[in-house]
Amino acid sequence: MTDPYLWIMRCHLRPAFLSMSAVAVGSLAAQLHPEAVIATRTFYTPDKRPVVQVNTSILGSTLITDPSDAGAEAPARLEVTTIVERDGSIIDFRKALLDGPPLHHGRSPDLIHQERFALEPGAYALEVGIHDLNGADTTYRLPLAVSAMPDGAAFSDLLLIDPTIERKDGAGPVPYTGSYYPSDVGVLAFYVELYQMDRALAGDSLYLLTTAIESFEGHEVFGNYQRMSRMHAHALEPLSGRFDISELPSGNYLLAVEARDRQGRSLTRREQFIQRNNPISYDLEDLNGVGLNGTFVDPIDDPDTLAEYLLSMRPVADDLERGIIDRQVTDRDPDQMKRFLYSFWFNRNSYDPGGVFKTYEAQVMKVNRLFGTRIKRGYETDRGRVWLKYGAPNSVTDRPADQDAYPYQIWHYYRAGKYTNRRFVFYQPDLVTNDYELLHSEVPGEIQNTGWNRVIHSRNTPQNVLNTARPDSYSGERLEEFFNDPR
């Protein structure tokens, strides 16, 4: 392992999405803004100084490639500025020019850029500005908290790394930016540093290091995803590991590392949230062989109750599963409904399907209470579906009585699925029920409406004069402010 404090990674590239044709560059440049996932990790030098690593993964599908004189597309070119501020003053900044490699089979790569800052403990603001030299600009701003090294044993932050890329230039591993693992990623790899174990053990050099994937809700080790090693204590221990997650079901998990002494007492622990999307294929003939005796579905015999359970699962089901649910609810065969209900949750947690079902149903009851109407269950409403699919929002702006506007809510998520910093806009066009409709979302695959502000302010405006411009009013400006600065 190379010295972890000397990692320098200016830019790394990995293939991602299809690029745009040269003909469309002019029009797309005015519309397309670079999108990125930004993650920070804190490590410490031998003299206990924090070093913050800023990893920025820029999505290749949001970049504009440059047509060459010969008519072919040249790689994307970017200028990335990373600024650290404290109390309104710039503490440090870096500027880098990134050139992508030649396009391969028309594919535009993601760009992974890394900077490192030596900072004192405290509260900062981090700003990452991305200027596409062929297109538009995007600026991300987020809080940055830098902690002092604890006195005793301590882990650094867990750095998720890309196991498919091996660097041979001594610059350290390539970060896996974000915490979302789709089905085509079969390995979870990580790097972490353990400090001051020699002091914590006071002369006893042996300790037990445990790495595991745990359930997010219960913190129990999931299946066989646990490794244990007897270790000798050092002042600094660089550690790396990997898990084969090809069979890890969809769900939310924790990657956890922990050090224990000879008596089994925990000396220090570090966790990292991860989200897995690993859809399961169903063979309906195989469902007939599923044994149900003693399972959580065994005592459930009422067809209406089973149908209600299945319908409540639609927000978190994939397309295939939703089709099966709809057919089984129509057929009303209790035995088949029970087998699918059990298989659905078994595929998400084979070690405790009843537990994960119970946890989910508690959320269903919550959204039914919060968003239900006289004619709809809460899980059938747009807000209930979004809540169950992406979790509770991190903040909600609720404006039930703005002038000239329909009642509306803006939900902000730090993370929605694999996407970060996303918003949902709901409004209540009937002014009577509790059923707010989803009008606009920044999450791909959800409803998107560029005229959402104008629609909300169309309460006293005939629809035939509706346009997509922002309303020229204080209320319209305030709505833009609430959207851009969630609170």
C-alpha positions in Angstrom: 0.0 0.0 0.0 1.4 3.4 -0.9 1.6 6.2 1.6 -2.1 7.3 2.0 -1.1 10.9 2.7 0.5 11.3 -0.7 -2.5 10.3 -2.9 -2.8 12.6 -5.9 -5.5 12.0 -8.3 -6.0 14.7 -10.8 -8.6 13.0 -13.0 -9.7 9.4 -13.7 -12.3 8.3 -16.3 -14.6 5.4 -16.6 -17.1 4.8 -19.4 -20.7 5.6 -18.8 -23.4 6.9 -21.1 -24.0 7.7 -24.8 -22.8 11.0 -26.0 -24.7 13.6 -28.0 -24.3 14.0 -31.8 -22.4 17.0 -33.1 -25.5 18.3 -34.8 -27.3 18.7 -31.4 -24.4 20.4 -29.6 -25.6 24.0 -30.2 -29.1 23.5 -28.9 -28.1 21.2 -26.1 -25.4 23.5 -24.8 -28.1 26.0 -23.7 -30.1 23.3 -21.9 -27.6 20.7 -20.5 -25.9 21.4 -17.2 -23.1 19.2 -15.8 -24.3 17.0 -12.9 -22.0 15.5 -10.3 -21.9 13.4 -7.2 -19.7 14.9 -4.5 -18.4 13.0 -1.5 -15.9 14.1 1.2 -13.7 11.8 3.4 -11.5 12.9 6.3 -8.1 11.2 7.1 -5.4 12.2 9.5 -1.7 12.8 9.3 0.8 11.3 11.8 0.7 14.7 13.7 -3.1 14.4 13.9 -3.9 17.0 11.3 -7.2 16.4 9.4 -6.9 16.0 5.6 -10.2 16.3 3.7 -10.4 14.4 0.4 -13.0 15.8 -2.0 -14.1 13.3 -4.6 -16.2 14.6 -7.5 -17.8 12.3 -10.0 -19.1 14.2 -13.1 -21.7 12.3 -15.1 -20.6 12.0 -18.7 -24.2 12.0 -20.0 -24.5 15.6 -18.9 -21.5 17.0 -20.8 -21.2 18.4 -24.2 -18.6 17.0 -26.6 -16.9 19.2 -29.1 -17.2 18.6 -32.8 -13.8 18.6 -34.5 -13.0 20.1 -37.9 -13.4 16.7 -39.4 -16.9 16.4 -38.1 -16.2 13.8 -35.4 -16.7 14.5 -31.7 -13.8 15.3 -29.5 -13.7 14.6 -25.7 -15.4 16.8 -23.2 -13.4 19.6 -21.6 -14.1 20.9 -18.1 -12.8 23.4 -15.6 -13.4 22.4 -12.0 -13.0 24.9 -9.1 -13.1 23.6 -5.5 -13.3 26.2 -2.8 -13.3 25.8 1.0 -14.8 28.7 3.0 -15.1 29.5 6.7 -17.2 32.4 8.0 -17.6 33.8 4.5 -13.8 33.8 3.8 -12.0 31.6 1.4 -9.6 29.3 3.2 -8.2 27.4 0.3 -9.1 26.7 -3.3 -8.0 24.6 -6.3 -8.7 25.0 -10.0 -8.1 22.2 -12.5 -8.7 21.7 -16.3 -9.9 18.2 -17.1 -9.6 16.7 -20.6 -11.5 13.5 -21.3 -9.9 10.7 -23.3 -10.9 10.0 -26.9 -14.5 8.8 -27.2 -14.9 5.0 -27.5 -17.7 3.7 -29.6 -19.6 7.0 -29.2 -19.6 6.7 -25.4 -18.9 9.7 -23.2 -17.1 8.9 -19.9 -17.7 9.9 -16.4 -14.9 12.1 -14.9 -13.7 11.5 -11.4 -11.7 14.4 -9.9 -10.1 14.5 -6.5 -8.6 17.3 -4.4 -7.2 17.2 -0.8 -7.2 20.0 1.7 -5.3 20.2 5.1 -7.8 21.9 7.4 -8.2 22.7 11.1 -11.1 21.1 12.9 -14.3 23.2 12.5 -17.3 24.1 10.3 -16.8 25.0 6.7 -18.7 25.5 3.4 -17.5 23.5 0.4 -18.2 24.8 -3.1 -17.5 22.9 -6.3 -18.0 24.8 -9.6 -18.1 22.8 -12.8 -17.7 24.8 -16.1 -18.2 22.7 -19.2 -16.1 24.5 -21.8 -18.5 23.4 -24.5 -21.7 24.0 -22.5 -23.0 25.4 -19.2 -22.0 25.8 -15.6 -23.1 24.1 -12.4 -22.2 25.0 -8.8 -22.7 22.7 -5.8 -22.5 24.1 -2.3 -22.6 22.0 0.8 -21.6 22.1 4.5 -18.3 20.5 5.5 -17.7 19.5 9.1 -14.1 18.6 10.0 -13.6 16.8 13.3 -10.4 16.6 15.4 -8.9 13.2 15.8 -10.2 11.5 19.0 -7.8 10.8 21.8 -8.2 7.0 21.7 -8.4 4.5 18.9 -10.2 5.9 15.9 -11.1 5.1 12.3 -10.9 7.5 9.4 -13.9 7.8 7.2 -14.7 4.8 5.0 -13.7 5.4 1.4 -15.6 3.3 -1.1 -13.3 2.4 -4.0 -13.8 1.2 -7.5 -12.6 -2.4 -7.7 -12.5 -2.5 -11.5 -9.7 0.0 -11.8 -6.2 -0.6 -10.6 -3.8 2.4 -10.6 -0.1 1.6 -11.2 1.2 5.2 -10.7 1.2 5.1 -6.8 -1.7 7.6 -6.6 -3.9 5.3 -4.5 -7.3 3.7 -5.3 -9.9 5.2 -7.5 -12.9 6.3 -5.3 -16.4 4.9 -5.9 -18.3 8.2 -5.5 -21.7 7.8 -4.0 -23.2 4.9 -2.1 -25.6 3.4 -4.7 -24.7 -0.1 -6.1 -26.8 -1.2 -9.1 -27.1 -4.8 -10.2 -24.2 -4.7 -12.6 -21.7 -3.9 -9.8 -20.8 -7.2 -8.2 -18.1 -6.1 -5.7 -18.1 -3.7 -2.8 -14.5 -2.5 -2.0 -13.3 -0.1 0.6 -10.3 1.6 2.2 -10.1 2.9 5.8 -7.3 3.9 8.2 -7.1 2.9 11.9 -5.2 5.2 14.2 -3.6 5.0 17.7 -4.4 1.3 18.5 -1.0 1.0 20.1 -2.0 3.6 22.7 -5.5 2.2 23.2 -4.3 -1.3 24.1 -1.6 -0.1 26.6 1.0 -2.8 25.7 -1.4 -5.5 24.5 -0.7 -5.6 20.8 -3.5 -8.0 19.7 -7.0 -6.9 18.7 -9.9 -8.3 16.6 -10.9 -6.4 13.4 -14.4 -7.0 12.1 -15.8 -5.9 8.8 -19.4 -6.6 7.9 -22.4 -5.6 5.8 -25.3 -5.1 8.2 -29.0 -4.4 7.8 -29.6 -0.7 8.0 -32.6 -1.0 10.3 -31.4 -3.5 12.9 -27.6 -3.3 12.6 -27.5 -7.1 12.4 -24.9 -8.8 10.2 -26.6 -9.7 7.0 -26.0 -13.4 6.1 -22.4 -14.4 5.6 -21.2 -10.8 5.0 -18.7 -10.7 7.8 -14.9 -11.0 8.1 -12.8 -11.2 11.2 -9.0 -10.9 11.6 -6.6 -11.0 14.5 -4.4 -7.9 14.2 -1.3 -6.4 15.8 -1.6 -2.8 17.0 0.2 0.0 15.3 0.0 3.8 15.3 -1.4 3.7 11.8 -3.0 0.8 10.1 -4.1 1.2 6.4 -6.9 -1.3 5.8 -8.7 -2.4 2.7 -11.2 -5.1 1.9 -14.0 -6.2 -0.4 -17.2 -8.2 -0.5 -18.8 -10.1 -3.3 -22.3 -8.5 -3.4 -23.6 -10.3 -6.6 -26.2 -12.1 -4.4 -26.9 -9.2 -2.0 -30.6 -8.4 -2.4 -32.0 -4.9 -3.0 -32.1 -2.8 0.2 -30.4 -0.4 2.5 -27.3 -1.5 4.4 -24.4 -0.4 6.5 -20.8 -1.2 5.7 -19.2 -1.4 9.2 -15.7 -1.8 10.5 -15.0 -2.3 14.2 -12.0 -3.0 16.5 -12.4 -5.0 19.7 -9.9 -5.9 22.5 -9.3 -9.4 23.9 -12.3 -9.0 26.2 -14.6 -8.3 23.3 -15.1 -4.6 24.2 -15.6 -2.3 21.2 -12.7 0.3 21.0 -13.9 2.1 17.9 -16.3 1.6 15.0 -17.1 3.3 11.7 -20.2 2.9 9.4 -21.0 3.8 5.8 -24.5 3.7 4.4 -24.9 1.8 1.1 -27.9 1.2 -1.1 -28.2 -1.9 -3.2 -30.5 -2.4 -6.3 -30.4 -6.0 -7.3 -33.8 -6.9 -8.9 -34.9 -10.5 -8.6 -36.3 -12.6 -11.4 -39.5 -14.5 -10.6 -40.5 -17.8 -12.0 -44.2 -18.1 -11.2 -44.1 -21.9 -11.5 -41.4 -22.0 -8.8 -43.8 -20.1 -6.4 -45.8 -23.3 -6.1 -42.9 -24.9 -4.3 -42.4 -22.2 -1.7 -43.0 -23.5 1.8 -45.1 -21.2 4.0 -45.4 -23.2 7.3 -44.2 -21.2 10.2 -43.5 -18.1 8.1 -45.0 -14.6 8.7 -47.6 -15.2 6.0 -48.8 -18.6 7.3 -51.7 -17.2 9.5 -52.9 -14.7 6.9 -55.8 -16.2 5.0 -58.3 -13.4 4.2 -58.1 -12.5 0.5 -58.9 -8.8 1.1 -56.1 -8.5 3.7 -53.6 -10.2 1.3 -54.7 -8.0 -1.5 -54.2 -4.9 0.6 -50.7 -6.0 1.6 -49.8 -6.6 -2.1 -51.2 -3.3 -3.3 -49.3 -1.4 -0.6 -46.0 -2.9 -2.0 -46.5 -1.3 -5.5 -44.4 1.8 -4.6 -41.3 -0.3 -4.0 -41.9 -3.0 -6.6 -40.2 -3.1 -10.0 -42.2 -3.3 -13.2 -42.3 -7.1 -13.3 -43.4 -7.3 -9.6 -46.1 -4.6 -10.2 -47.5 -6.7 -13.0 -47.6 -9.8 -10.8 -49.3 -7.9 -8.0 -52.0 -6.5 -10.3 -52.8 -10.0 -11.7 -52.8 -11.7 -8.3 -55.1 -9.0 -6.8 -57.5 -9.5 -9.7 -57.4 -13.4 -9.4 -57.8 -13.3 -5.5 -56.2 -16.7 -5.0 -55.1 -16.6 -1.3 -52.5 -19.3 -1.7 -50.8 -17.6 -4.6 -51.0 -14.2 -3.0 -49.3 -15.6 0.2 -46.5 -17.3 -1.8 -45.8 -14.1 -3.7 -46.0 -11.9 -0.5 -43.4 -14.2 1.1 -41.2 -14.4 -1.9 -41.2 -10.6 -2.4 -39.8 -10.0 1.1 -37.6 -13.1 1.1 -35.8 -11.7 -2.0 -35.1 -8.5 -0.1 -33.9 -10.1 3.1 -33.6 -13.9 3.0 -32.6 -14.0 6.7 -35.5 -12.1 8.1 -38.3 -11.6 5.5 -40.9 -11.1 8.2 -38.8 -8.4 9.9 -38.4 -6.3 6.7 -42.1 -6.8 5.9 -43.0 -5.5 9.4 -40.7 -2.5 9.0 -42.2 -1.6 5.7 -45.8 -2.0 6.8 -45.1 0.4 9.7 -44.2 3.0 7.0 -47.3 2.1 5.1 -49.4 2.8 8.1 -47.6 6.1 8.6 -48.3 7.3 5.0 -51.9 6.2 5.3 -52.3 8.3 8.3 -50.4 11.3 6.8 -51.7 11.3 3.3 -54.8 9.2 3.1 -58.1 10.7 1.7 -61.7 9.6 1.7 -61.2 7.7 -1.5 -57.4 6.8 -1.5 -55.1 5.0 0.9 -52.0 7.0 1.7 -49.8 4.6 -0.4 -51.9 5.3 -3.4 -51.2 9.0 -3.3 -48.2 10.7 -5.0 -46.8 11.8 -1.7 -47.3 8.4 -0.1 -45.6 6.6 -3.1 -42.6 9.0 -3.0 -42.2 8.6 0.8 -42.3 4.8 0.5 -39.9 4.6 -2.5 -37.3 7.2 -1.4 -37.9 7.5 2.4 -38.9 10.5 4.4 -37.7 13.8 2.9 -34.9 15.7 4.7 -36.9 18.9 4.6 -40.4 20.0 3.6 -41.5 23.5 2.5 -45.3 23.6 3.1 -47.2 26.6 1.7 -51.0 26.0 2.0 -52.1 29.6 1.4 -49.9 31.7 -0.8 -51.5 34.5 -2.7 -52.7 33.5 -6.2 -51.2 30.0 -5.8 -52.5 26.5 -5.2 -51.4 24.9 -2.0 -48.0 23.3 -2.6 -45.1 21.4 -0.9 -41.5 21.1 -1.9 -39.7 18.0 -0.6 -35.9 18.0 -0.6 -33.8 14.8 -0.4 -30.1 14.7 0.3 -30.3 11.3 -1.5 -33.2 9.9 -3.6 -32.2 6.4 -4.9 -28.8 6.9 -6.6 -29.3 10.6 -7.0 -28.2 13.4 -4.6 -29.8 16.8 -3.8 -33.1 16.2 -5.5 -36.5 17.9 -5.1 -40.1 17.0 -5.6 -42.9 19.6 -6.1 -46.5 18.6 -5.1 -49.6 20.8 -5.4 -53.3 20.6 -4.6 -55.3 21.7 -7.6 -58.8 20.7 -6.1 -58.2 22.9 -3.0 -60.4 20.5 -1.0 -58.8 17.1 -0.4 -55.5 16.1 1.2 -54.4 14.6 -2.1 -51.4 16.7 -3.4 -50.4 15.7 -6.9 -46.7 15.4 -8.0 -46.1 18.2 -10.4 -42.4 18.1 -10.9 -39.3 16.2 -9.8 -35.6 16.3 -10.5 -35.3 12.5 -10.3 -35.0 10.9 -13.7 -38.0 8.7 -14.4 -40.4 10.8 -12.3 -42.7 13.6 -13.7 -40.8 16.6 -14.9 -42.6 19.9 -15.8 -40.4 22.9 -16.6 -43.5 25.2 -16.1 -44.2 24.0 -12.5 -44.0 27.5 -11.0 -46.5 28.9 -13.5 -48.9 25.9 -13.0 -48.9 26.5 -9.2 -49.6 30.2 -9.8 -52.4 29.5 -12.4 -55.1 29.4 -9.7 -56.6 32.7 -11.1 -55.2 32.3 -14.6 -57.1 30.7 -17.6 -55.3 27.6 -18.7 -55.3 28.7 -22.3 -52.9 31.5 -21.5 -50.6 29.4 -19.5 -46.9 29.6 -20.4 -43.7 28.2 -18.8 -42.2 31.5 -17.7 -41.8 32.2 -14.1 -44.7 34.3 -12.7 -43.8 38.0 -12.4 -44.8 38.3 -8.8 -43.3 38.2 -5.3 -45.0 34.9 -4.7 -43.4 33.4 -7.8 -40.0 34.6 -6.7 -40.4 33.2 -3.3 -41.4 29.8 -4.8 -38.1 29.8 -6.8 -36.3 30.7 -3.6 -37.9 27.9 -1.7 -37.0 25.5 -4.5 -33.4 26.5 -4.8 -32.8 26.9 -1.1 -34.7 24.2 0.8 -35.4 24.8 4.4 
